[in-house]
Amino acid sequence: AVGAGSAAISVVTEDGNKKASCIVKVENDVDPIVSVDLSGAQKILDLGCGSGRDSRYFLSKGYDVVSVDGSKEMCRLAEKYIGRDVRNITFAELDYNNEFDAVWASASLLHISKNNLPEILRKIYCALMSHGIIYSSWKYGGEDRIINGIPYYNYREESIFSEFDSMSFNIEYSWLTGDNMGRRDKWINIIAKKRKVF
């Protein structure tokens, strides 16, 4: 976990060239995503883009962004907000292969059941290029919950690290933050790198 400050993750290709980095600045432990820099990245998948807030930020920085969401209504809102098409597919329908430098999954994968998570992480692994990184955030804790009919599958460090490791990702950095909606929830944030499988 970190307090105020910043975490930086750099991804280096096999020939030694810096391909992408993710810098997450943390100012107050409440709203951790103050600034994100994916320097060198060419293409980002905003997975579960919701209203399009993060897609709009990445687009403003000049990145090539593909936005997807499983909700038709969210896709409609995001398209209006970012001024471009948003693909309406579920996590299970992900069909990309070796296409993205980074996947951005902010508060979206936590709705996937623990039985289905390995398959979704496999699809994300396939979507990333060999140097690819993923940022994801999850509600922190041991008990799963249903809130307003929506399931939330919660994790502690050991359990979520194990899920990523089993799907050939290395955890590069993780930290805990509070909730920016004023709730008592804590969040675990993870940056992971695709691991080369021999």
KAMOLIN-V902624 format. One record per pair of residues at least 24 apart in sequence whose C-alpha atoms are under 10 Angstrom apart, sorted by the first residue. I is the first residue (numbers start at 1). GAP is how many residues later the second one is. D is the distance in Angstrom with one decimal. If there is no record, write none. Layout:
# KAMOLIN-V902624
I_GAP_D ; I_GAP_D
This chain:
# KAMOLIN-V902624
1_28_9.5 ; 1_172_9.1 ; 1_173_6.6 ; 1_174_3.7 ; 1_175_4.8 ; 1_176_7.6 ; 1_187_8.5 ; 1_188_9.0 ; 2_24_7.8 ; 2_25_9.9 ; 2_26_9.9 ; 2_27_7.9 ; 2_30_9.9 ; 2_172_8.6 ; 2_173_5.8 ; 2_174_6.9 ; 2_175_8.0 ; 3_24_7.3 ; 3_25_6.9 ; 3_26_5.9 ; 3_27_9.7 ; 3_29_9.4 ; 3_172_8.8 ; 3_173_8.8 ; 3_174_8.3 ; 4_24_5.7 ; 4_25_6.8 ; 4_28_9.0 ; 5_24_9.7 ; 5_27_9.9 ; 6_26_9.5 ; 6_28_9.7 ; 6_29_9.3 ; 6_30_9.9 ; 7_29_10.0 ; 7_166_7.8 ; 7_167_9.2 ; 7_168_9.4 ; 7_184_9.8 ; 8_28_9.5 ; 8_29_9.0 ; 8_30_9.9 ; 8_164_9.5 ; 8_165_8.6 ; 8_183_9.7 ; 9_28_9.9 ; 9_29_9.3 ; 9_124_9.1 ; 9_163_7.1 ; 9_164_7.6 ; 9_182_7.9 ; 9_183_9.2 ; 9_184_9.3 ; 10_28_8.9 ; 10_29_8.8 ; 10_30_9.7 ; 10_121_9.9 ; 10_123_9.2 ; 10_162_9.4 ; 10_183_9.6 ; 11_27_9.9 ; 11_28_9.8 ; 11_29_9.3 ; 11_30_9.6 ; 11_90_9.5 ; 11_119_10.0 ; 11_120_6.2 ; 11_121_7.4 ; 11_122_7.6 ; 11_161_10.0 ; 11_182_7.8 ; 11_183_9.7 ; 12_118_10.0 ; 12_119_6.7 ; 12_120_9.5 ; 13_117_7.9 ; 13_118_5.9 ; 13_119_9.4 ; 14_116_9.1 ; 14_117_8.3 ; 18_113_9.6 ; 19_82_8.1 ; 19_112_7.3 ; 19_113_8.8 ; 20_81_7.2 ; 20_82_8.1 ; 20_111_8.0 ; 20_112_7.9 ; 20_113_8.2 ; 21_80_9.7 ; 21_81_9.3 ; 21_111_9.8 ; 21_112_8.5 ; 22_80_9.1 ; 22_111_8.4 ; 22_112_9.3 ; 22_113_8.5 ; 22_169_8.3 ; 24_111_9.9 ; 24_167_9.7 ; 26_151_8.9 ; 28_149_8.8 ; 28_150_9.0 ; 29_146_9.8 ; 29_147_8.0 ; 29_148_5.0 ; 29_149_5.7 ; 29_150_8.3 ; 29_151_8.9 ; 29_157_9.8 ; 30_146_9.7 ; 30_147_5.9 ; 30_148_4.7 ; 30_149_5.6 ; 30_150_5.2 ; 30_151_8.7 ; 30_152_8.6 ; 30_156_9.2 ; 30_157_9.6 ; 31_146_7.6 ; 31_147_7.4 ; 31_148_7.1 ; 31_149_5.2 ; 31_150_9.0 ; 32_143_9.7 ; 32_144_9.3 ; 32_145_6.8 ; 32_146_8.4 ; 32_147_9.2 ; 32_148_8.5 ; 32_155_9.9 ; 32_157_9.1 ; 33_73_9.6 ; 36_25_9.8 ; 37_24_8.6 ; 38_25_8.5 ; 38_63_9.0 ; 38_64_8.1 ; 38_95_9.8 ; 39_24_9.3 ; 40_61_8.7 ; 41_59_8.4 ; 41_60_5.5 ; 41_61_7.1 ; 41_91_9.0 ; 41_92_9.9 ; 42_57_9.8 ; 42_58_7.7 ; 42_59_6.4 ; 42_60_8.6 ; 43_56_7.6 ; 43_57_5.2 ; 43_58_5.5 ; 43_59_6.8 ; 43_60_8.8 ; 43_85_9.7 ; 44_55_8.9 ; 44_56_5.6 ; 44_57_6.1 ; 44_58_4.9 ; 44_59_5.7 ; 44_60_7.1 ; 44_84_9.3 ; 44_88_9.7 ; 44_89_9.8 ; 44_90_9.6 ; 45_51_9.8 ; 45_54_9.0 ; 45_55_6.5 ; 45_56_8.3 ; 45_57_6.4 ; 45_58_4.7 ; 45_59_6.0 ; 45_60_8.4 ; 45_79_9.5 ; 45_82_8.7 ; 45_83_9.0 ; 45_89_9.4 ; 46_40_9.9 ; 46_56_8.7 ; 46_57_6.1 ; 46_58_4.8 ; 46_59_6.3 ; 46_60_8.4 ; 46_62_9.9 ; 46_89_10.0 ; 47_42_9.8 ; 47_43_9.4 ; 47_44_8.0 ; 47_47_9.5 ; 47_56_6.8 ; 47_57_5.9 ; 47_58_5.0 ; 47_59_7.8 ; 47_60_9.6 ; 47_61_7.2 ; 47_62_8.4 ; 47_77_9.4 ; 47_89_9.5 ; 48_26_9.1 ; 48_27_9.4 ; 48_40_9.6 ; 48_41_9.2 ; 48_42_8.4 ; 48_43_8.1 ; 48_56_8.5 ; 48_57_6.5 ; 48_58_7.6 ; 48_59_8.2 ; 48_60_5.4 ; 48_61_7.8 ; 49_25_8.0 ; 49_26_8.1 ; 49_29_7.6 ; 49_37_8.7 ; 49_38_9.8 ; 49_55_8.5 ; 49_56_7.8 ; 49_57_8.0 ; 49_58_9.4 ; 49_59_8.0 ; 50_24_5.3 ; 50_25_7.0 ; 50_26_9.6 ; 50_27_8.1 ; 50_28_6.7 ; 50_36_10.0 ; 50_56_9.5 ; 50_57_9.6 ; 50_58_8.5 ; 51_24_7.3 ; 51_25_8.4 ; 51_26_5.7 ; 51_27_4.5 ; 51_28_8.3 ; 51_29_9.0 ; 51_30_7.3 ; 51_31_8.9 ; 52_24_9.8 ; 52_25_7.6 ; 52_26_4.4 ; 52_27_7.5 ; 52_28_8.9 ; 52_29_6.4 ; 52_30_6.4 ; 52_31_9.8 ; 52_34_8.9 ; 53_25_7.8 ; 53_28_7.9 ; 53_29_8.1 ; 54_28_9.7 ; 54_50_8.6 ; 54_51_9.8 ; 54_52_8.6 ; 55_26_9.4 ; 55_27_7.3 ; 55_31_9.9 ; 55_49_9.1 ; 56_25_7.6 ; 56_26_5.5 ; 56_27_8.9 ; 56_28_9.9 ; 57_25_9.2 ; 64_36_9.5 ; 65_35_9.3 ; 65_37_9.8 ; 65_38_9.8 ; 66_34_9.2 ; 66_37_9.6 ; 67_37_9.6 ; 68_26_9.2 ; 69_39_9.3 ; 91_25_9.9 ; 91_26_9.7 ; 91_28_9.4 ; 91_29_6.4 ; 91_30_9.5 ; 91_32_8.4 ; 91_33_9.1 ; 92_24_8.7 ; 92_25_9.7 ; 92_27_7.9 ; 92_28_6.4 ; 92_31_8.1 ; 93_27_9.2 ; 93_30_8.9 ; 94_26_8.1 ; 94_29_6.4 ; 94_30_7.8 ; 94_32_9.5 ; 94_33_8.2 ; 95_28_7.2 ; 95_29_9.1 ; 95_31_8.4 ; 95_32_7.5 ; 96_27_7.7 ; 96_28_8.1 ; 96_29_9.5 ; 96_30_6.8 ; 96_31_4.7 ; 96_32_8.2 ; 97_26_8.3 ; 97_27_8.7 ; 97_28_8.5 ; 97_29_5.1 ; 97_30_4.3 ; 97_31_6.9 ; 97_32_7.9 ; 98_26_9.5 ; 98_27_8.4 ; 98_28_5.9 ; 98_29_4.9 ; 98_30_5.0 ; 98_31_4.4 ; 98_32_7.3 ; 98_33_9.9 ; 98_34_9.0 ; 99_27_8.4 ; 99_28_5.6 ; 99_29_5.7 ; 99_30_5.8 ; 99_31_9.5 ; 99_33_9.3 ; 100_24_9.5 ; 100_25_9.9 ; 100_26_9.4 ; 100_27_6.1 ; 100_28_4.7 ; 100_29_5.6 ; 100_30_9.2 ; 100_31_9.2 ; 100_32_6.8 ; 100_33_8.9 ; 100_34_9.9 ; 101_26_8.9 ; 101_27_6.0 ; 101_28_5.9 ; 101_29_8.3 ; 101_30_6.8 ; 101_31_4.7 ; 101_32_6.6 ; 101_33_8.8 ; 102_25_9.1 ; 102_26_6.6 ; 102_27_8.3 ; 102_29_8.7 ; 102_30_5.3 ; 102_31_4.9 ; 102_32_5.6 ; 102_33_7.9 ; 102_90_9.9 ; 102_91_9.2 ; 102_92_9.8 ; 103_24_8.4 ; 103_25_7.4 ; 103_29_7.8 ; 103_30_6.5 ; 103_31_4.7 ; 103_32_6.4 ; 103_33_8.4 ; 103_88_9.9 ; 103_89_9.9 ; 104_29_8.7 ; 104_30_5.9 ; 104_31_5.2 ; 104_32_6.5 ; 104_33_9.4 ; 104_87_9.6 ; 105_29_7.3 ; 105_30_5.9 ; 105_31_4.6 ; 105_32_6.9 ; 105_33_9.5 ; 105_85_9.9 ; 106_28_9.9 ; 106_29_7.1 ; 106_30_5.2 ; 106_31_5.3 ; 106_32_8.0 ; 106_83_8.7 ; 106_84_9.8 ; 107_28_10.0 ; 107_29_6.8 ; 107_30_5.1 ; 107_31_5.9 ; 107_32_8.0 ; 107_45_9.9 ; 107_80_9.0 ; 107_81_9.9 ; 107_82_9.3 ; 108_28_7.8 ; 108_29_7.6 ; 108_30_8.0 ; 108_44_9.7 ; 109_27_7.4 ; 109_28_7.7 ; 109_29_7.3 ; 109_43_9.2 ; 109_44_8.7 ; 110_26_9.0 ; 110_27_7.6 ; 110_28_5.4 ; 110_29_7.1 ; 110_30_10.0 ; 110_34_9.7 ; 110_41_8.2 ; 110_42_5.6 ; 110_43_5.3 ; 110_44_6.8 ; 110_45_8.8 ; 111_27_9.1 ; 111_33_10.0 ; 111_35_9.7 ; 111_39_7.5 ; 111_40_5.7 ; 111_41_5.1 ; 111_42_6.1 ; 111_43_9.0 ; 112_39_8.0 ; 112_40_7.8 ; 112_41_6.9 ; 113_31_9.5 ; 113_38_8.1 ; 113_39_8.3 ; 113_40_6.4 ; 113_41_9.8 ; 114_30_9.7 ; 114_39_7.0 ; 114_40_9.2 ; 114_41_9.8 ; 114_46_9.9 ; 114_49_9.2 ; 117_36_10.0 ; 117_46_7.9 ; 117_47_9.6 ; 117_50_9.9 ; 118_45_6.8 ; 118_46_8.2 ; 118_48_8.0 ; 118_49_6.8 ; 119_48_8.7 ; 120_47_9.6 ; 121_42_8.4 ; 121_43_7.4 ; 121_45_9.4 ; 121_46_6.5 ; 121_47_9.2 ; 121_48_9.1 ; 122_42_9.4 ; 122_44_9.6 ; 122_45_6.1 ; 122_46_8.6 ; 122_47_9.8 ; 123_44_9.7 ; 124_43_9.6 ; 124_70_9.4 ; 125_39_9.9 ; 125_42_7.6 ; 125_43_7.9 ; 125_44_8.0 ; 125_68_9.3 ; 125_69_6.6 ; 125_70_8.9 ; 126_68_9.4 ; 128_65_9.5 ; 128_66_7.4 ; 129_65_8.1 ; 130_63_9.1 ; 130_64_6.5 ; 130_65_7.6 ; 130_66_6.8 ; 130_67_9.7 ; 131_62_7.2 ; 131_63_6.4 ; 131_64_8.2 ; 131_65_8.6 ; 132_37_9.8 ; 132_60_8.7 ; 132_61_6.0 ; 132_62_5.6 ; 132_63_8.8 ; 133_36_8.8 ; 133_37_9.4 ; 133_38_9.7 ; 133_39_9.2 ; 133_58_6.9 ; 133_59_5.6 ; 133_60_4.4 ; 133_61_6.1 ; 133_62_9.5 ; 134_35_9.1 ; 134_37_9.6 ; 134_38_9.9 ; 134_56_7.9 ; 134_57_5.6 ; 134_58_5.3 ; 134_59_6.4 ; 134_60_8.0 ; 135_38_9.6 ; 135_39_9.6 ; 135_54_7.4 ; 135_55_5.7 ; 135_56_4.6 ; 135_57_6.6 ; 135_58_9.1 ; 136_38_9.7 ; 136_52_8.5 ; 136_53_5.9 ; 136_54_5.4 ; 136_55_6.7 ; 136_56_8.5 ; 137_37_9.4 ; 137_38_9.6 ; 137_39_9.4 ; 137_40_9.8 ; 137_50_6.6 ; 137_51_5.7 ; 137_52_4.4 ; 137_53_6.2 ; 137_54_8.9 ; 138_38_9.7 ; 138_48_8.6 ; 138_49_5.5 ; 138_50_5.3 ; 138_51_6.5 ; 138_52_8.5 ; 139_37_9.6 ; 139_38_9.7 ; 139_39_9.7 ; 139_40_9.2 ; 139_46_6.9 ; 139_47_6.1 ; 139_48_4.5 ; 139_49_6.2 ; 139_50_8.9 ; 140_36_8.0 ; 140_37_9.2 ; 140_38_9.7 ; 140_45_7.2 ; 140_46_5.3 ; 140_47_4.9 ; 140_48_5.5 ; 140_49_9.1 ; 141_44_8.8 ; 141_45_7.9 ; 141_46_8.5 ; 141_47_9.0 ; 154_33_9.1 ; 154_34_9.3 ; 155_32_9.1 ; 155_33_7.9 ; 156_31_9.5 ; 156_32_7.6 ; 157_31_7.7 ; 157_32_9.8 ; 157_33_9.5 ; 160_28_9.3 ; 160_30_9.2 ; 161_29_8.9 ; 161_31_9.4 ; 164_26_9.9 ; 164_28_7.8 ; 164_29_9.5 ; 164_30_9.4 ; 165_27_9.4 ; 165_29_9.8 ; 165_30_9.0 ; 167_27_8.9 ; 167_28_8.8 ; 168_24_9.8 ; 168_25_8.7 ; 168_26_6.5 ; 168_27_5.2 ; 168_28_7.5 ; 168_29_7.2 ; 169_24_5.4 ; 169_25_4.7 ; 169_26_5.1 ; 169_27_8.6 ; 169_28_9.8 ; 170_24_6.5 ; 170_25_6.1 ; 170_26_9.8 ; 171_24_9.7
